[in-house]
Amino acid sequence: MTDIDRILALHRPDLAGKVPDLTDRFAKTGGRMRLWPVQNLALFSTYHAGGLLGLIGVGEGKTLYFFLAPWVLRSEAPVLLVPGSLREKTAREWEEYSSHFHLPSSLHPGAPVPRLRSYEELSNKPGLLASLAPDAIFLDEAHHCSLKEPASNRFRRLRAYLVKHPDTRLVACSGSLTTRSILDYAHLCVWALKERSPLPLDPGLLRSWSAVIDPEGRPSPQDRMALGRVCDFFGVSDPEQAYKENLSTALGVVVWAPPITGFSLHAHLLPVKYDAQIRGALKELQDYWRTPAGEELSTSLEYSEVMRQLRLGFFHLWLWEGEPDWDWLTSRSAWAKATRAIVALDPPEFMDSPGQLGKFCEYVLVGDGGTPTQRLEQVESWMAGRGAGSVLIGRFRVALDAWITWRHQKTKPPPPVGIGWVSTVVVDQVVAWGQRQRRHPLVWCAHRAFAEKVAAKSGWAYYGGGKKASKDLLSARNPHPAVVSMRAHREGKNLQHLWSNNLFVEAGSDAKALEQAMGRTAREGQRGRRVDNTFLSGALFDPDLHLARRRAAFIQQTTGVRQRLLRAVWSDPAFVTPPEPDSELPREVPADFPGENP
């Protein structure tokens, strides 16, 4: 049987109207909570499939599902992995839910061998999984194990354990598993469902599907044929529609993002106006790849980061005690210029980054065989034989001269980094916006320097990174204006009881991160009648937002998980999206279904 035959033969039950309410299987006497439809569906599917891939929207009750799923899999040694920033919150929710439901004692935060662990622990503690010996692994916010970082410790250790213990059951859930490729989560589907996976087990077939489905894929005619039978099976001509049907109808896959009810969701733009100082700094950066402090940049990554800082009015600079080390600065600048000149020519892989180019220069200087002059002649001849033109060879000689000086200077410890402000005009506009609001604003920032400046100028509370800030944010009881770290608080925090008016200073192009952050307030339990999301707008902001929306459309079209960026009613005509159809909610019990209650 081919992999396509296996996929098309998978069991695809229609569970609409057939999923029982399982509350009584787990509820304690006197418990006042009931399971939500999605929790029932996820538990029911996990029982029948032996694992789960849950593409379940933000704020749809995944935490309680994770607490009950070990009963369903009859797991005696479960491990629940969560982001480190959510460990305390998850532990507190265990205590809250345990007064209503029978929860596995092995997941109790205070158990002798705690089985509630963080992804950071998995990365930093070799042998963690071997010491816990789980028979079932539950991944909350499973995008932390995406294929984006296949060389990361957590990914390699998780994969190695599953290869060594192939009978280990796995459950992976997230409201945002992907942004740009089905390869982000295909391995999670295979780990969870094994032979029941609706995604290919064959790597070649999976790459073909990715080439056809991914926004940046470049499919060959053979790649397009790879999804042809799936299109025929589901009676559709659009490969994306066929992919979504194949994924969402398979047993063991739960796709859930029901219509938002109880409040309306809105999105707006806040145009940014720059002064002459910021415009001048941005022009200097664009024309000369130079920061306001005179530092030369060598890579497009550095350039993009400085541009993202300057569009808000600040930049990073070196803090010298006394006179700057001019030898260090000038040699670093010369090396950055030489590197940038070579990278601009789209060179071969062995010299397409500062690190690779440095290794190549180092070989010429101290490599084996002959003198440096002889090795340089050998390298230039070798480069010419592989199509390198005289311009590239000439720039390599300049880079080699720069490296000779920089290789001695770069061993010096760099000075500490500080913040330089070109202008606070954007800070002033953000504060002015917040002061005009009738509802308390929640300002999301990606850069700490900008967040702290806004908080200092406005007097609003600031919740940055770290355990204390997370604890303070979660323990807040009264609505108030606040500035929060996007990175630290976009996942897992329930903020709908305090805020309904958001400003995203640096939305960026990551649709996955935006879906998570918007879901902190646009979720079940929101007390307001509407949730508003405002985004900074301008020539340096809008391209990111448009790209984020295109990526959100990819997620929605290929998985069926509705994205808040697209569900919102936009006040700007350029961002208006057509209305979406409502989806049916499944609802009704096998006699042998497991649970704590008989």
C-alpha positions in Angstrom: 0.0 0.0 0.0 1.4 3.4 -1.0 1.3 6.3 1.4 -1.5 8.0 -0.6 -3.5 4.7 -0.4 -3.0 4.7 3.4 -4.2 8.3 3.7 -7.3 7.8 1.6 -8.2 4.7 3.5 -8.2 6.4 6.9 -11.3 6.3 9.1 -13.1 9.6 8.9 -16.1 9.5 11.2 -18.7 12.2 11.1 -18.9 13.1 14.8 -21.3 16.0 14.5 -24.2 15.3 16.9 -22.6 12.1 18.1 -20.1 13.3 20.7 -21.4 12.7 24.2 -21.1 15.1 27.2 -18.4 13.4 29.3 -18.7 15.7 32.3 -20.2 13.1 34.5 -17.3 10.7 33.8 -14.8 13.1 35.5 -16.8 15.4 37.7 -16.6 15.4 41.5 -19.7 15.4 43.6 -20.6 19.0 44.1 -18.5 20.2 41.1 -20.1 23.2 39.4 -18.3 23.1 36.0 -19.2 21.3 32.8 -17.0 20.4 29.9 -17.2 22.5 26.8 -18.1 20.9 23.4 -14.6 21.1 22.2 -13.2 19.4 25.4 -15.7 16.6 24.9 -14.7 16.2 21.2 -11.0 16.2 22.0 -11.3 13.6 24.8 -13.6 11.4 22.6 -11.2 11.6 19.7 -8.1 11.0 21.8 -9.8 7.8 23.2 -10.5 6.4 19.7 -7.3 7.5 18.0 -4.8 6.9 20.8 -3.4 10.4 20.5 -4.4 13.8 19.2 -3.4 16.7 16.9 -5.4 19.6 18.2 -5.7 22.7 16.1 -7.8 24.3 18.7 -8.3 28.1 18.8 -6.8 30.3 21.5 -9.0 30.5 24.6 -11.0 27.3 23.9 -10.2 25.3 27.0 -7.1 23.3 26.2 -5.7 23.3 29.7 -8.6 21.3 31.3 -8.5 18.9 28.3 -4.8 18.2 29.1 -5.6 17.5 32.7 -8.2 14.9 31.8 -6.6 13.3 28.8 -4.3 11.0 30.8 -7.5 9.2 32.1 -8.7 8.8 28.5 -5.3 7.2 27.4 -5.1 5.2 30.7 -1.7 6.7 31.1 0.2 5.8 34.3 3.2 8.1 33.7 2.1 11.2 31.8 4.2 14.3 31.3 2.7 17.6 30.4 5.1 20.1 28.8 4.2 23.8 28.8 6.2 27.0 28.1 8.1 28.1 31.2 6.1 31.4 31.3 2.9 29.3 31.8 4.1 26.8 34.3 2.9 28.8 37.4 -0.4 29.6 35.7 -1.0 26.0 34.7 -0.2 24.8 38.3 -2.7 27.3 39.7 -5.4 26.2 37.2 -4.8 22.6 38.3 -5.8 23.6 41.8 -8.8 25.5 40.5 -10.1 22.6 38.3 -9.4 20.0 40.9 -12.2 21.2 43.0 -14.6 20.4 40.2 -13.0 17.3 38.5 -11.0 14.2 39.3 -7.5 15.1 38.0 -4.5 12.7 37.8 -2.5 13.1 40.9 0.7 12.5 38.9 0.2 16.0 37.3 -0.2 17.7 40.7 2.3 20.6 40.8 3.4 19.3 44.3 3.8 15.7 43.4 6.9 13.9 44.6 8.0 13.6 41.0 6.4 16.5 39.2 5.2 15.7 35.8 4.3 19.2 34.9 7.4 20.4 33.2 8.5 23.2 30.9 10.0 23.2 27.4 12.9 25.1 28.8 13.6 22.3 31.3 13.6 19.9 28.4 16.1 22.0 26.6 18.4 22.5 29.6 18.3 19.2 31.4 19.8 16.2 29.5 18.0 13.0 30.3 14.9 14.6 31.7 12.5 12.4 29.6 14.5 9.3 30.4 14.3 10.0 34.1 10.5 10.5 33.9 9.9 7.6 31.5 6.6 8.9 30.3 4.1 6.5 28.6 2.3 9.6 27.2 3.6 13.1 26.4 1.2 16.1 26.3 2.4 19.2 24.5 0.6 22.4 25.3 1.4 25.3 23.0 2.9 22.6 20.8 4.3 25.2 18.3 7.2 25.3 20.7 8.2 22.0 19.2 7.7 23.1 15.6 10.2 22.2 12.9 11.4 25.8 12.8 14.3 24.7 15.0 15.1 21.1 14.1 18.5 21.4 15.7 17.2 22.7 19.0 17.8 20.6 22.1 14.1 20.2 22.9 13.2 19.0 19.4 16.1 16.5 19.2 15.5 15.1 22.7 11.8 14.7 22.2 12.4 13.0 18.8 15.1 10.7 20.3 12.8 9.6 23.1 9.9 8.8 20.8 12.2 6.9 18.4 13.6 4.9 21.4 10.1 4.3 22.9 7.8 4.1 19.9 4.8 3.0 22.0 4.7 6.4 23.7 1.4 8.2 23.1 1.6 11.8 22.2 -0.9 14.7 22.2 0.0 18.1 20.6 -2.3 21.1 20.8 -2.0 24.7 19.9 -4.1 27.5 18.6 -1.3 28.5 16.2 0.7 25.5 15.0 2.0 27.2 11.8 2.6 30.4 10.0 4.1 29.6 6.7 4.5 25.8 6.1 2.8 22.5 6.8 6.2 21.3 7.6 6.0 23.3 10.8 3.7 20.7 12.4 3.7 17.6 10.1 6.1 15.7 12.4 3.7 16.4 15.4 0.8 14.8 13.4 2.9 11.7 12.7 4.2 11.5 16.3 0.6 11.7 17.7 -1.2 9.5 15.2 1.5 7.3 13.6 -0.2 5.2 10.9 -3.4 7.1 11.4 -1.7 10.4 10.4 -3.5 12.2 7.5 -0.2 13.7 6.6 2.4 11.7 4.6 4.8 9.4 6.4 7.0 9.4 3.3 9.3 12.5 3.5 9.4 12.9 -0.3 5.6 12.9 -0.6 5.4 15.4 2.3 7.8 17.7 0.6 5.7 17.6 -2.6 2.6 18.5 -0.6 4.5 21.3 1.1 5.6 22.7 -2.3 2.0 22.8 -3.5 0.3 24.1 -0.3 2.8 26.5 1.3 2.6 30.2 0.3 6.3 30.3 -0.7 6.3 26.8 -2.3 7.5 26.2 -5.8 5.8 23.1 -7.0 6.8 21.0 -10.0 4.3 19.3 -12.2 5.1 16.1 -10.3 4.4 17.8 -7.0 1.0 18.9 -8.2 0.2 15.4 -9.2 0.9 14.2 -5.6 -2.2 16.0 -4.4 -4.3 15.1 -7.4 -5.8 11.9 -5.9 -6.7 13.7 -2.7 -8.5 16.4 -4.7 -10.4 13.6 -6.5 -11.2 11.8 -3.3 -12.8 14.9 -1.8 -14.4 16.0 -5.0 -12.7 19.4 -5.1 -10.3 21.1 -7.6 -8.5 23.4 -5.1 -5.4 21.6 -3.5 -5.7 23.8 -0.4 -9.4 22.8 0.1 -8.5 19.1 -0.4 -5.7 19.4 2.1 -7.9 21.0 4.7 -10.6 18.4 4.2 -8.1 15.6 4.5 -6.6 17.0 7.7 -9.8 18.1 9.4 -11.9 15.0 8.8 -9.3 12.4 10.0 -9.9 10.6 13.3 -7.5 12.1 15.9 -7.4 15.6 14.4 -9.6 18.2 16.1 -9.9 21.6 14.3 -11.9 24.0 16.4 -12.4 27.8 16.3 -16.1 28.5 16.6 -17.7 31.9 15.9 -17.0 34.6 18.5 -20.1 35.2 20.6 -20.9 37.6 23.3 -18.8 40.5 21.9 -17.8 41.9 18.6 -14.2 42.1 17.4 -12.8 45.2 15.7 -9.5 46.4 14.3 -8.2 49.9 13.6 -5.0 51.7 12.4 -3.2 54.4 14.2 -1.1 56.4 11.7 2.4 57.3 12.9 3.8 60.8 12.2 7.6 61.2 12.2 9.7 64.3 13.0 12.9 65.3 11.2 15.1 63.5 13.6 13.7 60.1 12.9 13.4 60.7 9.2 17.1 61.7 9.1 18.2 58.6 11.0 16.1 56.3 8.8 17.7 57.9 5.6 21.2 57.5 7.1 20.4 53.9 7.7 19.0 53.3 4.2 21.8 55.1 2.4 24.8 54.1 4.4 23.8 51.1 6.6 24.9 53.1 9.6 23.3 53.7 12.9 23.0 57.2 14.5 26.1 56.4 16.6 28.1 55.7 13.4 28.2 51.9 13.7 28.4 50.1 10.4 26.1 47.1 9.8 27.1 44.0 7.8 24.0 41.9 7.4 20.4 42.4 6.3 19.4 40.9 9.7 21.2 43.7 11.6 19.8 46.3 9.2 16.2 45.0 9.7 16.6 45.0 13.5 17.9 48.6 13.6 15.2 49.7 11.2 12.5 48.2 13.5 14.1 50.2 16.4 14.5 53.5 14.6 10.9 53.5 13.4 10.0 53.8 17.1 12.7 56.4 17.7 15.5 54.5 19.5 18.6 52.4 18.8 21.2 50.4 20.6 24.7 51.8 21.1 27.9 51.0 22.9 28.5 52.5 26.3 32.2 53.3 26.8 33.8 54.2 30.0 36.1 57.1 29.0 37.6 57.2 25.5 36.2 54.6 23.0 38.5 51.9 21.7 38.9 53.3 18.2 41.0 50.3 17.0 38.2 48.0 17.9 35.5 50.3 16.4 37.4 51.0 13.1 38.4 47.4 12.5 34.9 46.2 13.3 33.4 48.8 10.9 35.9 47.9 8.1 35.0 44.2 8.5 31.3 44.9 8.4 31.7 47.0 5.2 33.8 44.3 3.5 31.3 41.6 4.5 28.3 43.6 3.2 30.0 44.3 -0.1 30.5 40.5 -0.7 27.1 39.5 0.5 25.5 42.0 -1.9 27.0 39.9 -4.8 25.0 36.8 -3.7 28.3 34.7 -3.3 28.6 31.0 -2.8 27.6 29.4 0.5 31.2 29.3 1.9 31.3 33.2 2.0 27.6 34.3 2.2 27.8 35.4 5.9 30.3 37.0 8.2 30.9 33.7 10.0 31.5 31.7 6.8 33.6 34.5 5.3 35.7 34.7 8.5 36.5 31.0 8.3 37.5 31.3 4.7 39.8 34.2 5.4 41.3 32.4 8.4 42.1 29.4 6.1 44.1 31.7 3.8 46.0 33.1 6.8 46.8 30.0 8.8 45.6 27.0 6.8 47.7 23.9 6.0 50.0 23.8 3.0 52.2 26.6 1.6 52.3 30.2 2.5 49.4 32.7 2.9 50.2 34.1 -0.5 50.2 30.7 -2.1 46.9 29.8 -0.4 45.4 33.1 -1.5 46.4 32.3 -5.2 45.0 28.8 -4.8 41.7 30.1 -3.4 41.3 32.8 -6.1 42.0 30.2 -8.8 39.5 27.8 -7.2 36.9 30.7 -7.0 37.4 31.6 -10.6 36.9 28.0 -11.6 33.5 28.0 -10.0 32.3 31.1 -11.8 33.4 33.9 -9.4 34.0 37.1 -11.3 36.8 39.6 -10.9 34.6 41.8 -8.7 33.9 39.1 -6.1 37.6 38.1 -6.1 38.6 41.8 -5.7 36.2 42.3 -2.8 37.5 39.1 -1.2 41.0 40.6 -1.1 39.6 43.7 0.7 37.7 41.4 3.1 40.9 39.5 3.8 42.8 42.8 4.7 39.9 43.8 7.0 39.9 40.3 8.6 43.7 40.5 9.3 43.0 43.5 11.6 39.6 42.4 13.0 40.7 38.9 14.0 43.0 40.4 16.7 40.5 43.0 17.9 37.4 40.7 18.1 38.8 38.8 21.0 38.4 41.9 23.2 35.2 41.9 25.4 32.7 44.3 23.8 31.4 47.3 25.9 28.0 47.1 27.4 25.0 48.1 25.3 22.7 51.0 26.0 19.8 52.8 24.5 20.0 56.0 22.4 16.9 58.0 21.6 16.7 59.9 18.4 13.2 61.2 19.2 10.3 60.2 21.5 7.6 61.4 19.1 6.2 57.9 18.6 6.1 57.4 22.4 4.2 60.6 22.7 1.7 59.5 20.1 1.1 56.1 21.8 0.6 57.8 25.2 -1.8 60.4 23.6 -3.8 57.6 22.0 -4.1 55.8 25.4 -5.2 59.0 27.2 -8.0 59.5 24.6 -9.5 56.1 25.3 -12.6 55.6 27.3 -11.6 52.1 28.2 -8.3 51.3 29.8 -5.7 50.5 27.1 -3.5 47.5 27.0 -0.3 48.4 25.0 1.6 45.4 23.6 5.4 46.1 22.9 8.1 43.9 21.5 11.0 46.1 22.5 11.6 46.6 26.2 13.2 50.1 25.8 10.0 51.4 24.1 7.7 49.8 26.6 9.6 51.2 29.6 9.6 54.7 28.0 5.8 54.6 27.4 5.2 53.4 31.0 7.5 56.1 32.4 5.9 58.9 30.4 2.3 57.8 31.0 2.5 56.4 34.6 0.9 53.2 33.4 1.8 49.8 34.9 4.5 47.9 33.0 4.5 44.1 33.0 7.8 43.0 31.4 9.5 39.6 31.3 10.3 37.4 34.3 8.3 35.5 37.0 7.4 38.5 39.1 5.9 40.4 36.2 3.9 37.4 35.1 2.7 36.8 38.7 1.7 40.4 39.1 -0.2 40.4 35.8 -2.1 37.3 36.6 -3.0 38.5 40.1 -4.3 41.9 38.9 -7.9 42.3 39.8 -9.0 45.8 38.8 -8.9 47.3 35.2 -6.1 49.8 34.7 -3.9 51.1 31.8 -1.0 48.8 31.2 2.0 48.2 29.0 3.0 44.5 28.5 5.8 42.6 26.8 4.6 40.8 23.7 7.1 38.0 24.0 6.5 37.4 27.7 2.7 37.5 27.8 1.2 36.7 24.4 0.7 33.0 25.4 -1.6 31.5 28.0 -2.6 34.6 29.9 -6.4 35.1 30.6 -6.8 38.9 30.4 -10.3 39.1 29.2 -11.7 40.1 32.7 -9.6 43.3 32.8 -9.1 44.6 29.2 -10.9 44.8 25.9 -8.9 47.6 24.2 -5.5 46.7 22.8 -2.8 48.6 21.0 -0.1 46.6 19.2 3.0 48.8 18.8 5.0 46.3 16.8 2.6 43.8 15.3 5.2 42.3 13.0 4.4 39.7 10.4 4.1 36.6 12.6 0.4 35.7 12.3 0.9 33.0 14.9 2.1 35.4 17.5 -0.7 37.9 16.8 -3.3 35.2 17.1 -2.0 34.3 20.5 -1.8 37.9 21.7 -5.2 38.9 20.4 -6.6 35.8 22.1 -5.6 37.1 25.5 -8.6 39.4 25.5 -10.8 38.2 22.6 -11.8 35.0 24.3 -14.6 33.3 26.3 -15.4 35.2 29.4 -14.8 38.7 27.9 -17.0 41.1 29.9 -17.1 43.9 27.4 -19.5 44.2 24.4 -16.6 44.7 22.0 -12.8 44.0 21.8 -10.8 46.6 19.9 -7.3 46.0 18.5 -5.3 49.0 17.1 -2.1 48.7 15.1 0.5 51.3 14.4 0.3 52.2 10.7 2.7 53.8 8.2 5.1 52.8 5.4 7.3 51.0 7.8 4.5 49.1 9.6 1.8 48.3 7.0 3.9 45.7 4.9 4.3 43.6 8.1 0.6 43.7 8.8 -0.4 42.8 5.3 2.1 39.9 5.4 0.7 38.7 8.7 -2.8 38.7 7.3 -1.7 36.7 4.2 -0.1 34.2 6.6 -3.3 34.1 8.7 -5.2 33.4 5.5 -2.8 30.5 4.9 -3.4 29.1 8.3 -7.2 29.5 8.0 -7.4 28.0 4.5 -5.3 25.0 5.2 -6.3 24.1 8.7 -9.8 25.6 9.1 -8.7 27.4 12.4 -10.2 30.9 12.2 -7.8 33.7 12.7 -8.7 36.8 14.7 -6.8 39.0 12.2 -9.4 38.0 9.6 -12.4 37.7 11.9 -12.1 41.3 13.0 -14.2 44.1 11.5 -11.6 46.5 10.1 -12.3 50.2 10.0 -9.8 50.7 7.2 -11.0 49.7 3.7 -7.6 48.3 2.7 -8.0 45.6 5.4 -11.7 44.7 5.0 -12.2 40.9 4.6 -15.4 39.1 3.5 -17.6 37.6 6.2 -17.1 33.9 7.2 -19.7 31.2 7.3 -20.6 29.8 10.7 -19.5 26.3 11.6 -21.6 23.5 13.2 -20.9 22.6 16.8 -20.8 18.9 17.4 -22.8 17.5 20.6 -24.0 13.2 22.6 -21.5 8.0 25.2 -19.7 4.6 24.5 -20.3 2.4 27.6 -16.6 1.6 28.1 -15.4 5.2 27.8 -12.8 5.7 30.6 -13.0 8.2 33.4 -12.4 8.5 37.1 -16.1 8.0 37.8 -17.6 4.5 37.1 
